[in-house]
Amino acid sequence: MRKRKSGQPAGTDLDWFVIPIQKIRRWALVIVLVLVAAGVGYFVYQRGRRSPQERARAEIGQAESLLARATRTTGGARPGSNTAQAAAFLRDARETFTASRYEEAFRLAVESQSYSRRALGSSGAGEQGDASFIFVEGDVALQRAGRSTFEPARQREPLFDGDFVKAGRTGSAEIMFYDGTLYTIRPGSLFECRRPVSSEVNGSQIKMISGAVNVYTSGSTSTVTTDAATAAISRDSRVSVDVAPGDKTEVTSYRGKTTVSTSKESVTLEGREKVAAMAPSGTFAAKQALPDAPLPVLPADNRIYDLKTGDQVELKWSKVPEAVRYRLQISRSRLFVPDSTEVDLDDRVQTTARVKVSKEGSYFWRVAGIETNGLASDWSAVRRFKMVTEPLKAGTGDTTPPDLTVFPPQQMGNLFLVYGKTEPGAVVTVNAEPADVEADGSFKKTITVERDGATVLVVKSVDASGNETVRRVRVFVESL
């Protein structure tokens, strides 16, 4: 028993300390924070200790919940929709989980969740689809997957896996896929929109049933199949695929590289090469080398002519050494559909032509070189001229800037279709790149945005007097 100190009163064996209440509160707060941190750390530790099987099972459960919500919201999983893709990835996740491939099942379940969230986010506003019509001219029809009838195609209408597109004799259309590949379906053609069967495969796919299509790839690849062959088209390429009579598929590579395969063999085409694949033999004809395409020289693009002072237009193009003659086309249609093509001559032996044009409006022209054996080059770049009766003259007092309306751009990944309307005869650029402007002033331009995040697109319209109007459009690319 401790002895009492000298002078210490009886009954006061305890030592007493005075602690301010503020200090008590501070210590209590510190203790609470330490306990919370310990709890979080334990949770993270326990989560990190979960086996691959447990992680995959949890993500599959989350994917099932999201898919159920997406199905209720969108009203079902139509072929090619985000909901259908979510269901497909979830099905694959379950199968790989059953096969004990848990890491793969985890990844597929996360992919399913991503598509379900896209479906939930796009409900009520229409889904983006695998592709979209960016320009429709003449008789073009669309048959949805699972249906038996065709309906008229509409500009900016989305396309999904399994949809069929048909162009009549007077129809043509430009179709942009999600990866930036542009398909121009030519008159008298039919093709089916397809999606890669594997989530590991990138690039757009179509099945050509009949007719012909031009394919322009950019940062992605493309695959075009027919009954006779499959054309695997590399990035940054321009290719024509033509399902010709007699079970023959002709593939022409104008730029880039394409590998054409049958059930028996394959051939690789470089720029300006052509090959024909025969069905059902699976054999190829010999490759053919194409001549260079001519270059337009005169008149300058978008040149305006006054019908009051003359109706003669002189066209001039560069000489192609291998060509013995040239084919010249002049059309009211940028896609040169037959009913709108007013001049189609393949007997031009000179590199000039003088044509008489007596009607107002915009005209498009192009030319191709033809060798002795009849093999034709690619078409030249398309140029346009316009015939008017009251042209605006620069420097005569017109100081009014042209009207310029830019509609919200249509987005497909990092690719944007910018479209709108301006004063007829004006020149439009988007980020300094020329846009296609129709006779009524409507225009469109596809722009690829290379970086993630927000970007400002500068749209400029300049009239014949040099007056200009500028619009700035903010777009956003979300990083994946």
C-alpha positions in Angstrom: 0.0 0.0 0.0 1.4 3.3 -1.1 2.5 5.6 1.7 0.8 9.0 2.0 3.1 11.9 1.2 3.9 14.3 4.0 1.1 16.9 4.3 -1.3 14.9 2.0 -4.8 14.8 3.5 -6.4 11.4 4.3 -8.6 9.9 1.6 -6.7 11.5 -1.2 -4.7 8.5 -2.4 -5.6 9.1 -6.2 -3.7 11.4 -8.4 -6.0 13.9 -10.3 -5.3 15.6 -13.6 -7.2 18.5 -15.2 -7.8 17.8 -19.0 -9.6 20.5 -21.0 -12.8 19.4 -22.8 -11.4 20.6 -26.2 -8.5 18.1 -25.9 -10.9 15.2 -25.1 -12.9 16.0 -28.3 -9.7 16.1 -30.4 -8.6 12.7 -29.2 -12.1 11.3 -29.7 -12.1 12.5 -33.3 -8.6 11.0 -33.9 -9.8 7.6 -32.6 -12.9 7.6 -34.8 -10.8 8.5 -37.9 -8.4 5.7 -37.1 -11.2 3.2 -36.7 -12.8 4.3 -40.0 -9.5 4.0 -41.9 -8.9 0.6 -40.4 -12.4 -0.5 -41.5 -11.9 0.8 -45.1 -8.5 -0.9 -45.2 -9.9 -4.2 -44.1 -12.7 -3.9 -46.7 -10.2 -3.2 -49.5 -8.0 -6.0 -48.2 -10.9 -8.4 -48.1 -12.1 -7.3 -51.6 -8.6 -7.8 -53.0 -8.5 -11.3 -51.5 -11.6 -12.3 -53.5 -10.8 -15.1 -55.9 -11.2 -14.6 -59.7 -14.3 -16.8 -59.4 -15.9 -14.6 -56.9 -15.0 -11.4 -58.9 -16.5 -12.9 -62.1 -19.7 -14.0 -60.3 -20.2 -10.5 -58.8 -19.8 -8.8 -62.2 -22.1 -11.3 -63.9 -24.7 -10.5 -61.2 -24.3 -6.8 -61.8 -24.6 -7.4 -65.6 -27.8 -9.3 -65.1 -29.3 -6.5 -63.1 -28.4 -3.9 -65.6 -29.6 -5.9 -68.6 -33.0 -6.4 -66.9 -33.3 -2.7 -66.4 -32.2 -2.0 -70.0 -34.7 -4.5 -71.4 -37.6 -3.0 -69.4 -36.6 0.5 -70.4 -36.0 -0.1 -74.2 -38.9 -2.6 -74.6 -36.8 -5.5 -75.8 -33.5 -6.5 -77.4 -33.9 -5.8 -81.1 -31.2 -7.3 -83.3 -28.2 -5.1 -83.4 -29.2 -2.8 -80.5 -27.2 -2.0 -77.5 -29.5 -4.2 -75.4 -28.9 -7.2 -77.8 -25.2 -6.7 -77.5 -25.4 -6.6 -73.7 -27.3 -9.9 -73.8 -24.8 -11.5 -76.1 -21.8 -10.5 -73.9 -23.7 -11.7 -70.8 -24.4 -15.0 -72.5 -20.7 -15.4 -73.3 -19.7 -14.4 -69.8 -21.9 -17.2 -68.3 -20.5 -19.8 -70.7 -16.9 -18.9 -69.9 -17.7 -18.9 -66.2 -19.1 -22.4 -66.5 -15.9 -23.4 -68.3 -13.9 -22.0 -65.3 -12.3 -19.2 -67.4 -13.1 -16.7 -64.7 -10.9 -13.8 -65.9 -12.4 -13.9 -69.3 -15.9 -14.2 -67.8 -15.1 -11.1 -65.7 -14.1 -9.1 -68.8 -17.2 -10.1 -70.8 -19.5 -9.3 -67.9 -18.0 -5.8 -67.6 -18.5 -5.4 -71.4 -22.1 -6.4 -71.0 -22.6 -3.8 -68.3 -21.1 -1.2 -70.7 -23.7 -1.9 -73.4 -26.6 -2.0 -70.9 -25.6 1.4 -69.7 -25.5 2.7 -73.3 -29.0 1.3 -73.8 -30.2 3.0 -70.7 -28.6 6.3 -71.6 -30.0 6.3 -75.1 -33.5 5.2 -74.3 -36.1 7.6 -75.6 -33.6 9.3 -77.9 -32.9 6.5 -80.4 -29.8 4.3 -80.5 -26.7 5.1 -82.5 -26.6 1.8 -84.4 -23.7 0.2 -86.2 -24.0 2.7 -89.1 -26.0 5.6 -90.4 -27.1 7.0 -93.8 -25.3 10.3 -94.3 -26.6 10.9 -97.8 -29.5 9.4 -99.7 -30.4 10.1 -103.3 -33.1 8.6 -105.4 -34.6 5.1 -104.9 -32.9 3.7 -101.8 -34.8 1.3 -99.4 -34.1 -0.3 -96.0 -35.3 -3.6 -94.7 -34.9 -4.1 -90.9 -33.6 -7.4 -89.6 -36.4 -9.9 -89.0 -38.8 -8.0 -91.3 -40.0 -8.9 -94.8 -40.7 -5.5 -96.4 -38.5 -2.6 -97.5 -39.2 1.0 -96.6 -37.7 4.2 -98.0 -34.4 5.1 -96.4 -34.0 8.4 -94.7 -30.9 10.5 -94.2 -29.2 10.1 -90.7 -31.3 6.9 -90.1 -29.3 4.3 -88.1 -28.5 0.8 -89.4 -28.1 -2.3 -87.3 -26.7 -5.8 -87.7 -28.9 -7.8 -90.1 -30.4 -4.8 -91.9 -30.5 -4.8 -95.7 -30.0 -1.8 -97.9 -31.2 -1.7 -101.5 -30.4 0.9 -104.1 -32.7 1.0 -107.2 -31.6 1.8 -110.7 -31.8 5.5 -110.0 -30.6 5.4 -106.3 -27.4 5.7 -104.5 -26.4 6.3 -100.9 -23.4 7.1 -98.6 -23.4 5.1 -95.3 -20.9 5.8 -92.5 -20.1 3.0 -90.0 -19.2 3.4 -86.4 -15.5 3.0 -87.1 -15.4 5.8 -89.7 -15.6 3.6 -92.8 -17.6 5.1 -95.6 -19.6 2.9 -98.0 -21.1 4.3 -101.2 -23.7 1.9 -102.5 -24.1 2.2 -106.3 -27.3 2.0 -108.3 -28.8 -1.5 -108.6 -27.1 -2.9 -105.5 -28.1 -4.8 -102.3 -26.1 -5.5 -99.2 -26.5 -6.6 -95.6 -25.1 -4.8 -92.6 -23.1 -7.1 -90.3 -21.3 -6.9 -87.0 -18.1 -8.9 -86.3 -19.0 -12.3 -84.7 -16.3 -11.9 -82.1 -15.8 -9.1 -79.6 -12.1 -9.3 -80.4 -12.5 -8.3 -84.0 -12.6 -4.6 -85.0 -13.8 -3.0 -88.2 -17.0 -2.8 -90.1 -18.5 -5.7 -92.1 -21.0 -6.0 -94.9 -22.3 -8.8 -97.2 -22.7 -7.8 -100.8 -25.6 -9.7 -102.4 -25.6 -7.9 -105.8 -24.3 -4.8 -107.5 -21.3 -2.7 -106.4 -20.0 -0.7 -103.5 -17.1 1.7 -103.0 -15.3 1.4 -99.6 -13.2 4.2 -98.0 -11.5 3.1 -94.8 -9.7 5.5 -92.5 -8.3 4.4 -89.1 -10.0 1.0 -89.1 -10.3 -2.1 -91.4 -13.3 -3.4 -93.3 -14.5 -6.7 -94.5 -16.8 -7.2 -97.5 -18.0 -10.7 -98.3 -19.8 -12.1 -101.4 -20.8 -15.6 -102.5 -17.5 -15.8 -104.3 -14.9 -14.2 -102.1 -14.0 -12.1 -99.0 -12.2 -8.8 -99.3 -10.2 -7.8 -96.1 -9.5 -4.1 -96.6 -6.7 -2.5 -94.7 -6.7 1.0 -93.1 -6.5 4.1 -95.2 -7.7 2.3 -98.4 -10.1 2.9 -101.2 -11.6 -0.2 -102.8 -14.5 -1.2 -105.1 -16.3 -4.5 -104.8 -18.5 -5.5 -107.7 -20.7 -8.6 -107.7 -20.7 -9.2 -111.5 -22.9 -11.5 -113.5 -21.9 -15.1 -113.7 -21.1 -15.7 -110.0 -18.0 -13.5 -110.3 -16.7 -10.9 -107.8 -14.4 -8.2 -109.0 -12.3 -6.3 -106.4 -10.4 -3.2 -107.4 -7.9 -1.6 -105.1 -7.3 2.1 -105.9 -5.4 2.9 -102.7 -4.0 0.9 -99.8 -3.9 -2.9 -99.5 -6.6 -5.5 -99.7 -6.4 -9.3 -99.3 -9.0 -11.2 -101.4 -9.7 -14.8 -100.3 -11.8 -17.7 -101.5 -12.2 -21.2 -100.1 -9.0 -22.3 -102.0 -6.6 -19.4 -102.2 -5.9 -15.7 -101.6 -4.5 -12.7 -103.4 -3.2 -9.4 -102.1 -3.9 -6.2 -104.0 -1.9 -3.0 -103.7 -2.9 0.3 -105.1 -4.3 0.4 -108.7 -4.7 -3.4 -109.0 -7.8 -5.5 -109.9 -8.7 -9.2 -109.6 -11.7 -11.3 -110.3 -12.8 -14.3 -108.1 -14.9 -17.0 -109.6 -17.6 -19.0 -107.8 -18.0 -21.9 -107.2 -14.5 -22.8 -108.4 -12.8 -20.5 -105.9 -10.1 -19.5 -108.4 -8.8 -16.1 -109.4 -8.2 -14.6 -112.8 -4.8 -12.9 -113.3 -4.3 -9.6 -111.5 -4.5 -6.5 -113.7 -2.7 -3.2 -113.2 -4.8 0.0 -113.6 -3.7 3.2 -115.2 -3.4 6.4 -113.1 -6.5 8.5 -112.7 -6.5 11.9 -114.5 -6.4 15.1 -112.4 -8.9 17.9 -113.1 -7.3 21.1 -114.3 -10.0 23.5 -115.4 -12.3 25.1 -114.4 -11.4 25.8 -110.8 -13.7 24.0 -108.3 -17.0 25.9 -107.6 -16.5 28.2 -110.6 -19.6 30.3 -111.3 -20.5 31.1 -114.9 -23.0 33.8 -116.1 -25.5 32.4 -118.6 -26.1 35.9 -119.9 -22.6 36.2 -121.2 -22.2 32.6 -122.6 -23.2 29.0 -122.2 -19.9 27.3 -123.0 -17.8 25.6 -120.4 -14.3 24.3 -121.1 -13.2 21.3 -119.1 -9.5 20.2 -119.0 -7.7 17.4 -117.2 -4.2 16.0 -117.1 -2.9 13.4 -119.6 -2.6 9.8 -118.5 0.3 8.1 -120.4 -1.4 4.7 -120.6 -4.8 6.0 -121.7 -5.9 6.0 -125.3 -9.2 7.6 -124.6 -11.1 9.1 -121.7 -14.6 8.8 -120.2 -16.3 12.0 -119.2 -19.4 12.4 -117.0 -21.3 15.5 -116.1 -24.2 15.2 -113.7 -26.6 17.2 -111.5 -25.9 14.5 -108.9 -22.8 14.4 -106.7 -23.2 10.6 -106.7 -23.7 10.5 -110.5 -27.0 8.5 -110.4 -28.1 7.7 -114.0 -31.2 9.8 -114.2 -29.2 12.9 -113.2 -26.2 12.3 -115.5 -26.5 14.5 -118.5 -23.2 13.7 -120.3 -21.6 10.2 -120.3 -19.0 9.9 -123.2 -16.2 7.4 -123.3 -14.7 8.4 -126.6 -12.7 11.5 -125.6 -9.2 11.3 -127.1 -8.1 14.8 -126.1 -7.6 16.1 -122.5 -10.1 18.9 -123.1 -13.8 19.1 -123.8 -16.1 22.1 -124.5 -19.7 21.6 -123.4 -22.8 23.7 -123.8 -24.8 24.3 -120.7 -28.1 26.2 -121.0 -29.8 25.6 -117.7 -29.1 27.2 -114.3 -27.9 25.1 -111.4 -24.9 23.2 -110.1 -23.1 20.6 -112.2 -20.6 17.9 -111.2 -18.0 16.4 -113.5 -15.3 13.7 -113.4 -13.1 11.8 -115.9 -11.4 8.4 -116.1 -8.6 7.1 -118.4 -9.1 4.0 -120.5 -6.3 1.7 -121.8 -6.2 -0.1 -125.1 -7.6 -3.3 -123.5 -10.6 -1.3 -122.1 -9.3 -1.3 -118.5 -10.4 2.0 -116.9 -8.6 4.0 -114.2 -10.3 5.2 -111.0 -12.4 8.3 -111.5 -10.7 11.7 -111.0 -11.7 13.8 -108.1 -15.1 15.3 -108.6 -15.3 19.0 -109.4 -18.3 21.3 -109.5 -19.3 24.4 -111.5 -22.4 26.5 -111.3 -24.5 28.3 -114.0 -26.4 31.4 -112.9 -28.2 34.3 -114.6 -27.5 36.9 -111.9 -24.0 36.2 -110.4 -22.7 38.2 -107.4 -19.7 40.2 -108.4 -16.9 40.7 -105.9 -16.3 44.3 -105.0 -19.7 45.7 -106.1 -21.0 46.6 -102.7 -22.1 43.3 -101.3 -20.9 43.4 -97.7 -23.6 41.1 -96.1 -22.1 37.9 -94.6 -23.8 34.7 -95.7 -26.4 33.0 -93.5 -24.9 29.9 -91.9 -26.8 27.4 -89.8 -25.0 24.4 -88.3 -27.1 21.6 -86.8 -25.9 19.5 -83.9 -23.2 17.1 -85.3 -24.0 13.4 -85.6 -21.4 11.4 -83.6 -20.1 7.9 -84.3 -17.2 7.3 -81.9 -14.5 9.9 -82.7 -16.1 10.7 -86.1 -18.5 13.6 -86.5 -20.8 14.4 -89.4 -21.2 18.2 -89.5 -24.1 19.4 -91.6 -26.2 22.5 -92.1 -27.2 25.2 -94.6 -25.7 28.3 -96.0 -26.2 30.8 -98.9 -26.3 29.0 -102.3 -22.9 29.4 -104.1 -20.9 29.9 -100.8 -17.9 27.8 -100.0 -17.9 26.0 -96.6 -15.0 24.6 -94.7 -14.9 22.7 -91.4 -11.5 23.1 -89.6 -10.2 24.4 -92.9 -11.3 21.3 -94.8 -13.7 21.8 -97.7 -17.3 20.5 -97.2 -19.7 19.2 -99.8 -22.2 22.0 -100.6 -25.3 21.3 -102.6 -27.1 23.7 -105.0 -29.5 24.8 -102.3 -26.7 25.6 -99.9 -27.0 22.5 -97.7 -23.7 21.1 -96.8 -22.0 18.2 -94.9 -18.5 17.2 -93.9 -17.1 14.3 -91.9 -14.4 15.2 -89.4 -12.3 12.8 -87.3 -11.3 14.1 -83.8 -8.1 12.5 -82.7 -8.0 13.4 -79.0 -10.3 12.7 -76.1 -12.3 15.3 -74.4 -13.8 18.6 -75.7 -12.9 20.0 -79.1 -14.2 23.0 -81.0 -15.0 22.6 -84.7 -14.7 25.8 -86.7 -17.3 26.0 -89.5 -16.8 28.9 -92.1 -18.9 30.0 -95.0 -17.5 32.4 -97.6 -19.7 33.9 -100.4 -18.7 35.0 -103.9 -17.9 38.5 -102.6 -15.5 37.3 -99.9 -17.8 37.9 -97.0 -17.6 35.2 -94.4 -19.6 33.8 -91.4 -18.0 31.6 -88.8 -19.7 29.2 -86.4 -18.0 27.3 -83.6 -19.4 23.9 -82.5 -18.2 22.2 -79.4 -18.0 18.4 -79.5 -16.9 15.8 -77.0 -15.1 12.5 -77.4 -15.3 10.2 -74.4 -12.3 8.0 -73.7 -13.1 4.3 -73.4 
